[in-house]
Amino acid sequence: MKQFIAISAIGNDRIGLVHDLSKTVADCGGSISESRMTALGSDFAMLLLISGNWHSIARIETELSKLAETSGVSIQVRRTAERAAREDMVPYSVDVVCLDQAGIVSAVSGFFAARGIDIGELSTRGYAAAHTGAQMFSVYMIINVPARIHVGALREEFMDFCDQMNLDAILEPVKN
């Protein structure tokens, strides 16, 4: 029977960090099912969903503990289960771009939470605008809209919300 663990790891950004962790998983017989990895400041952060049989998962837990001690990487491991199919929800992508200001993620996530809409993924980044150099902020989300919600009305409410917050945004179905 397939087992799953979720791993979060963060450490000083260095060449070989991804290899060290992924080699440990592979050497123990595990498989990376999903992952997100990125540099954050001078650190490198990883989130992984690992699958394997009971024995390989137990070995991975032990070996990751050793890796954390020898490499100085902070690693947390948590047993989890495969996410059930969400047939009562429709995935939509949300792209938001605006001048950088405090509270953007809180406001946008609050908009969806107040309507019972699940956020499946979220990523952000700051950057300088091409011609002006103004500090910009970008949010990308995958949301899961319950089938009971009228998407046209949701889109209209969201665009009104974005106008009030001075955000440029797009809400569209996820394209597979």
Backbone bond lengths (Angstrom), bond angles and torsions (degrees), N, CA, C in turn:
res aa  C-N    CA-C-N  psi(-1)  N-CA   C-N-CA  omega(-1)  CA-C   N-CA-C  phi
1 M - - - 1.454 - - 1.529 109.07 -
2 K 1.316 115.43 133.98 1.465 120.96 -178.21 1.530 110.05 -71.01
3 Q 1.329 114.63 134.38 1.455 122.93 176.78 1.527 107.55 -113.31
4 F 1.331 116.52 159.09 1.464 120.98 179.91 1.517 110.34 -135.36
5 I 1.349 114.52 144.34 1.460 120.98 169.20 1.519 108.31 -133.19
6 A 1.317 114.57 146.50 1.457 121.69 173.36 1.526 106.49 -103.50
7 I 1.318 115.73 134.07 1.463 121.30 -178.50 1.519 108.95 -122.73
8 S 1.324 115.92 133.40 1.462 119.92 168.35 1.524 105.99 -120.60
9 A 1.316 114.91 134.36 1.461 120.31 -178.75 1.520 108.60 -139.69
10 I 1.323 115.54 139.32 1.458 120.22 176.88 1.525 108.17 -145.73
11 G 1.310 114.23 137.86 1.456 119.23 179.64 1.512 110.36 -162.89
12 N 1.310 116.20 176.87 1.459 120.70 177.16 1.518 109.00 -57.34
13 D 1.326 116.43 133.50 1.459 121.20 179.91 1.522 108.94 -66.41
14 R 1.327 114.65 123.92 1.464 119.75 178.19 1.523 108.82 -154.14
15 I 1.306 115.25 154.19 1.460 120.77 176.49 1.526 108.36 -63.90
16 G 1.324 116.85 134.47 1.459 121.75 176.56 1.506 115.46 97.96
17 L 1.320 117.95 -7.81 1.463 120.49 -178.10 1.532 111.67 -63.61
18 V 1.324 116.75 -45.70 1.470 120.50 178.36 1.527 109.41 -62.69
19 H 1.316 116.87 -42.32 1.462 120.98 179.63 1.529 111.09 -60.99
20 D 1.338 117.38 -45.78 1.464 120.66 -178.97 1.522 111.64 -56.91
21 L 1.322 116.40 -46.93 1.458 119.61 -177.52 1.532 111.15 -71.99
22 S 1.329 117.87 -44.70 1.468 120.32 -178.01 1.530 111.33 -68.53
23 K 1.326 118.26 -32.18 1.462 121.21 176.88 1.519 110.32 -67.74
24 T 1.314 117.35 -40.14 1.464 120.95 177.15 1.525 110.33 -58.93
25 V 1.319 116.31 -45.85 1.469 120.92 179.01 1.526 110.45 -61.79
26 A 1.326 117.21 -48.12 1.470 121.18 -177.99 1.528 111.63 -65.51
27 D 1.343 117.27 -43.17 1.464 120.78 -179.06 1.526 112.33 -62.97
28 C 1.326 116.51 -25.92 1.463 120.95 179.45 1.527 112.56 -90.94
29 G 1.336 117.09 -0.03 1.460 120.30 177.52 1.514 114.35 89.76
30 G 1.329 117.27 13.04 1.462 120.64 178.65 1.520 111.39 -92.42
31 S 1.311 115.25 169.99 1.456 121.40 -179.68 1.527 109.04 -134.88
32 I 1.328 116.09 136.88 1.465 120.64 176.43 1.525 107.55 -79.92
33 S 1.329 116.73 113.18 1.466 122.08 179.63 1.521 111.48 -84.96
34 E 1.336 116.62 -41.28 1.460 123.16 178.37 1.514 107.87 -147.44
35 S 1.318 116.57 152.30 1.460 118.93 175.82 1.520 110.97 -157.99
36 R 1.297 114.48 154.99 1.455 124.06 171.08 1.519 105.07 -136.43
37 M 1.305 117.05 127.53 1.465 121.36 -178.95 1.518 108.72 -140.51
38 T 1.342 115.88 137.74 1.457 119.12 -178.43 1.525 110.99 -162.38
39 A 1.323 115.41 155.34 1.460 121.04 171.32 1.528 107.68 -80.35
40 L 1.306 115.33 133.57 1.467 122.64 175.72 1.521 106.92 -127.53
41 G 1.317 116.21 103.60 1.462 119.54 -174.05 1.517 108.53 63.24
42 S 1.322 117.65 -131.39 1.466 120.81 178.68 1.527 112.28 -93.59
43 D 1.329 116.58 7.86 1.459 121.84 177.16 1.521 110.71 -106.22
44 F 1.318 115.52 166.83 1.457 122.25 175.25 1.515 106.42 -125.29
45 A 1.341 116.40 129.99 1.459 121.22 -177.12 1.522 110.08 -118.21
46 M 1.325 114.95 143.00 1.460 121.09 -179.66 1.526 109.72 -135.02
47 L 1.317 115.08 137.87 1.464 122.76 170.12 1.515 105.95 -124.71
48 L 1.320 116.64 127.81 1.454 120.24 -176.90 1.523 110.66 -136.96
49 L 1.316 115.66 144.62 1.456 122.36 168.77 1.515 105.40 -109.33
50 I 1.327 116.18 119.32 1.452 122.72 -175.86 1.527 108.62 -112.07
51 S 1.334 115.36 138.70 1.460 119.66 176.18 1.520 109.34 -121.99
52 G 1.320 114.68 156.06 1.458 121.09 177.75 1.505 109.94 172.80
53 N 1.320 116.05 178.39 1.465 118.48 175.93 1.523 109.00 -78.44
54 W 1.319 116.02 174.38 1.466 120.84 -175.45 1.523 110.76 -56.01
55 H 1.332 116.74 -45.57 1.457 121.49 -176.57 1.532 111.56 -63.60
56 S 1.325 117.61 -45.51 1.470 120.07 -178.69 1.524 111.19 -66.16
57 I 1.313 117.23 -38.40 1.479 120.21 178.81 1.525 110.33 -64.78
58 A 1.330 117.28 -41.98 1.470 120.42 178.09 1.528 110.51 -62.96
59 R 1.322 117.83 -41.55 1.468 121.71 178.02 1.526 110.80 -63.68
60 I 1.329 116.54 -42.50 1.470 120.51 179.98 1.526 109.99 -61.13
61 E 1.319 117.31 -44.82 1.470 120.40 179.09 1.531 110.95 -57.34
62 T 1.331 116.90 -44.25 1.461 121.60 -179.85 1.526 111.30 -66.28
63 E 1.326 116.75 -47.33 1.463 121.07 -176.97 1.530 112.26 -68.18
64 L 1.339 117.06 -34.87 1.473 119.20 177.88 1.522 110.96 -67.15
65 S 1.323 116.66 -33.34 1.463 120.35 176.38 1.533 109.77 -63.11
66 K 1.328 116.51 -42.10 1.471 120.94 177.27 1.524 110.57 -65.54
67 L 1.338 116.89 -42.99 1.467 121.06 179.26 1.529 110.89 -60.21
68 A 1.318 116.68 -40.74 1.465 120.49 179.77 1.534 110.48 -61.26
69 E 1.319 116.74 -41.65 1.465 120.95 -179.31 1.530 112.01 -66.69
70 T 1.321 117.18 -42.39 1.462 120.24 -174.39 1.530 113.53 -82.98
71 S 1.340 117.42 -25.27 1.465 119.51 -173.39 1.523 114.29 -103.48
72 G 1.325 117.59 -12.82 1.459 119.96 -177.03 1.521 113.38 76.96
73 V 1.327 116.47 11.63 1.459 121.43 178.01 1.529 108.15 -88.43
74 S 1.318 116.53 134.81 1.463 121.25 175.95 1.528 107.65 -83.96
75 I 1.337 116.49 117.50 1.468 121.55 -176.62 1.524 109.08 -124.71
76 Q 1.322 114.77 128.70 1.463 120.67 173.96 1.519 108.02 -119.17
77 V 1.322 115.66 137.72 1.455 121.99 -178.96 1.521 108.19 -125.12
78 R 1.325 114.66 137.73 1.463 119.59 -179.41 1.527 108.85 -140.00
79 R 1.321 115.87 130.54 1.468 120.33 175.16 1.522 108.01 -68.15
80 T 1.316 116.29 141.32 1.458 121.29 -179.25 1.525 108.97 -147.23
81 A 1.291 116.57 -175.65 1.465 122.03 178.41 1.520 108.46 -130.36
82 E 1.323 115.58 159.95 1.451 120.20 176.61 1.524 108.67 -63.73
83 R 1.317 116.10 139.12 1.465 120.63 -178.98 1.525 109.53 -72.94
84 A 1.310 115.37 130.82 1.463 120.59 179.65 1.527 109.91 -69.25
85 A 1.320 115.60 150.87 1.470 120.39 176.57 1.519 109.02 -60.28
86 R 1.322 116.30 142.29 1.466 121.61 -177.04 1.519 108.56 -110.60
87 E 1.307 115.57 75.84 1.456 121.53 -174.75 1.525 113.53 -71.57
88 D 1.329 117.00 -18.24 1.458 120.73 -179.10 1.529 112.43 -91.38
89 M 1.339 116.55 8.58 1.463 120.81 -177.94 1.526 110.31 -131.73
90 V 1.332 114.82 150.21 1.466 121.34 179.51 1.531 107.70 -116.65
91 P 1.346 117.75 127.44 1.470 119.56 -178.75 1.533 112.20 -78.86
92 Y 1.318 114.72 135.15 1.464 122.73 175.21 1.516 108.57 -129.06
93 S 1.332 116.07 148.80 1.459 120.12 174.14 1.520 108.70 -101.27
94 V 1.313 114.78 146.86 1.456 122.47 179.23 1.522 107.20 -128.00
95 D 1.319 116.29 124.43 1.468 122.55 174.37 1.518 107.64 -117.78
96 V 1.317 116.18 126.49 1.461 121.46 178.82 1.528 108.00 -127.31
97 V 1.320 116.87 134.68 1.461 122.67 175.45 1.516 107.53 -133.83
98 C 1.328 115.95 138.28 1.471 119.20 -179.82 1.522 109.35 -163.16
99 L 1.327 114.77 170.69 1.457 119.19 169.10 1.519 107.26 -63.28
100 D 1.317 116.69 140.39 1.459 120.61 -177.84 1.525 109.96 -63.58
101 Q 1.320 115.22 130.91 1.463 121.79 178.12 1.516 108.16 -155.21
102 A 1.296 117.12 153.76 1.462 121.71 -178.75 1.534 110.30 -67.87
103 G 1.343 115.60 143.17 1.457 121.11 170.89 1.518 116.63 89.35
104 I 1.319 119.31 8.41 1.463 121.05 -176.66 1.531 110.83 -65.00
105 V 1.321 117.14 -50.66 1.467 120.33 -178.43 1.526 110.15 -62.21
106 S 1.306 117.19 -41.62 1.460 121.04 178.53 1.528 111.38 -60.84
107 A 1.316 116.75 -44.73 1.464 120.61 -178.48 1.529 111.78 -66.72
108 V 1.323 117.43 -46.63 1.460 120.74 -177.69 1.528 110.55 -67.82
109 S 1.328 117.43 -45.10 1.467 119.48 179.18 1.525 110.54 -65.70
110 G 1.319 117.25 -34.67 1.471 121.04 176.81 1.513 112.11 -64.60
111 F 1.340 116.80 -37.21 1.464 120.89 177.17 1.527 109.92 -57.34
112 F 1.339 116.24 -48.78 1.461 119.82 -177.43 1.526 112.34 -73.22
113 A 1.317 117.99 -39.39 1.470 121.30 179.08 1.524 111.32 -60.49
114 A 1.330 117.09 -39.59 1.463 121.24 -179.40 1.529 112.08 -63.83
115 R 1.322 116.74 -17.98 1.469 121.41 -178.89 1.526 112.36 -107.48
116 G 1.330 116.32 9.43 1.461 121.01 178.33 1.514 113.50 70.46
117 I 1.341 116.52 30.75 1.458 121.59 -178.35 1.524 109.10 -103.17
118 D 1.326 115.32 126.53 1.455 123.51 -177.80 1.528 111.00 -78.54
119 I 1.326 116.39 136.24 1.461 121.33 173.37 1.525 106.77 -98.15
120 G 1.328 116.20 115.41 1.457 121.42 -178.77 1.515 113.33 -88.11
121 E 1.328 116.69 -32.61 1.471 122.30 178.98 1.518 108.30 -147.17
122 L 1.323 115.58 151.01 1.460 120.38 176.02 1.520 108.19 -153.65
123 S 1.307 116.41 130.58 1.462 120.45 172.69 1.519 108.58 -139.85
124 T 1.316 115.45 148.47 1.463 121.24 -179.22 1.521 109.04 -135.15
125 R 1.322 114.62 160.40 1.465 119.76 171.41 1.521 108.83 -160.15
126 G 1.294 114.60 149.77 1.454 121.60 173.92 1.516 108.69 -105.85
127 Y 1.319 116.48 150.52 1.462 120.76 179.74 1.521 109.12 -160.64
128 A 1.308 115.70 163.57 1.465 121.45 177.54 1.527 108.86 -90.56
129 A 1.336 117.21 133.44 1.470 122.03 178.20 1.526 109.15 -60.86
130 A 1.317 115.81 144.60 1.467 122.22 -172.85 1.530 113.92 -55.63
131 H 1.309 118.66 -52.62 1.464 120.04 -172.60 1.525 113.64 -96.14
132 T 1.322 117.07 -31.68 1.465 119.39 -175.56 1.521 113.51 -97.88
133 G 1.328 117.03 -23.02 1.459 119.80 -176.22 1.518 113.22 79.17
134 A 1.340 117.07 2.40 1.465 120.47 179.15 1.529 109.75 -60.37
135 Q 1.323 115.97 143.77 1.464 120.23 -179.59 1.531 109.19 -75.85
136 M 1.338 115.64 119.15 1.466 122.87 -177.22 1.525 109.80 -109.67
137 F 1.336 115.75 164.21 1.461 121.75 179.12 1.519 107.95 -139.31
138 S 1.325 115.31 135.98 1.457 121.64 -177.99 1.524 109.29 -124.91
139 V 1.331 115.94 136.08 1.467 122.51 176.44 1.523 107.28 -124.14
140 Y 1.320 116.24 131.38 1.462 121.10 173.68 1.523 107.56 -124.23
141 M 1.324 116.29 130.64 1.462 121.32 -178.28 1.522 110.62 -135.27
142 I 1.313 114.88 151.55 1.457 121.57 163.36 1.519 104.31 -112.79
143 I 1.312 115.77 121.67 1.461 120.72 178.32 1.521 108.55 -112.96
144 N 1.318 116.33 153.58 1.454 122.10 178.00 1.524 107.68 -114.34
145 V 1.320 114.96 106.59 1.466 121.72 -174.36 1.527 109.24 -90.00
146 P 1.333 117.44 121.93 1.464 119.47 176.91 1.533 110.81 -58.16
147 A 1.318 115.97 141.58 1.465 121.74 -176.92 1.528 111.97 -58.63
148 R 1.328 117.79 -25.30 1.471 121.52 -178.50 1.530 112.76 -71.33
149 I 1.340 117.55 -15.80 1.467 121.43 -177.62 1.521 109.48 -87.70
150 H 1.319 116.30 130.96 1.467 122.06 177.05 1.527 107.67 -76.45
151 V 1.324 116.27 113.83 1.464 121.55 -172.83 1.528 112.11 -65.19
152 G 1.329 117.65 -36.22 1.463 119.65 178.75 1.519 111.31 -60.77
153 A 1.328 116.52 -43.80 1.463 120.98 178.65 1.528 110.30 -67.06
154 L 1.330 116.90 -40.46 1.458 120.57 178.05 1.526 110.50 -61.01
155 R 1.325 116.63 -45.94 1.471 120.77 -179.37 1.529 110.05 -60.04
156 E 1.323 116.94 -43.58 1.464 120.63 179.92 1.530 110.99 -63.09
157 E 1.336 117.40 -45.45 1.473 121.36 177.90 1.528 110.38 -60.93
158 F 1.328 115.90 -42.42 1.459 120.28 -178.38 1.529 111.09 -65.50
159 M 1.314 117.14 -42.39 1.469 120.07 179.70 1.530 110.61 -66.25
160 D 1.332 118.30 -38.05 1.469 121.40 174.81 1.533 110.32 -61.83
161 F 1.332 115.80 -44.84 1.462 121.79 177.98 1.541 109.84 -58.45
162 C 1.337 116.12 -46.18 1.471 120.80 -179.34 1.528 111.41 -64.48
163 D 1.326 117.17 -39.02 1.465 120.05 176.82 1.523 110.73 -60.82
164 Q 1.337 117.36 -43.19 1.468 121.48 179.32 1.528 111.72 -63.87
165 M 1.341 116.40 -33.84 1.470 121.39 -177.77 1.539 112.23 -91.21
166 N 1.348 117.25 -3.19 1.463 122.99 -176.85 1.539 111.61 61.79
167 L 1.340 114.24 48.09 1.461 122.02 178.32 1.512 109.96 -113.52
168 D 1.310 118.10 137.90 1.475 121.62 169.71 1.523 105.65 -90.78
169 A 1.344 116.99 130.61 1.451 118.97 -174.89 1.521 112.26 -146.91
170 I 1.318 114.54 156.21 1.456 123.19 174.16 1.524 106.88 -132.80
171 L 1.327 116.67 134.29 1.455 124.03 175.15 1.519 105.91 -125.57
172 E 1.348 116.45 113.56 1.469 119.70 -177.14 1.524 110.53 -145.87
173 P 1.340 116.29 158.96 1.467 118.95 178.56 1.528 111.05 -61.15
174 V 1.317 115.94 147.27 1.454 120.12 175.51 1.507 108.15 -70.15
175 K 1.312 115.66 133.28 1.466 121.41 178.83 1.517 108.38 -99.46
176 N 1.321 115.90 118.67 1.478 118.91 -178.94 1.502 111.02 -89.40
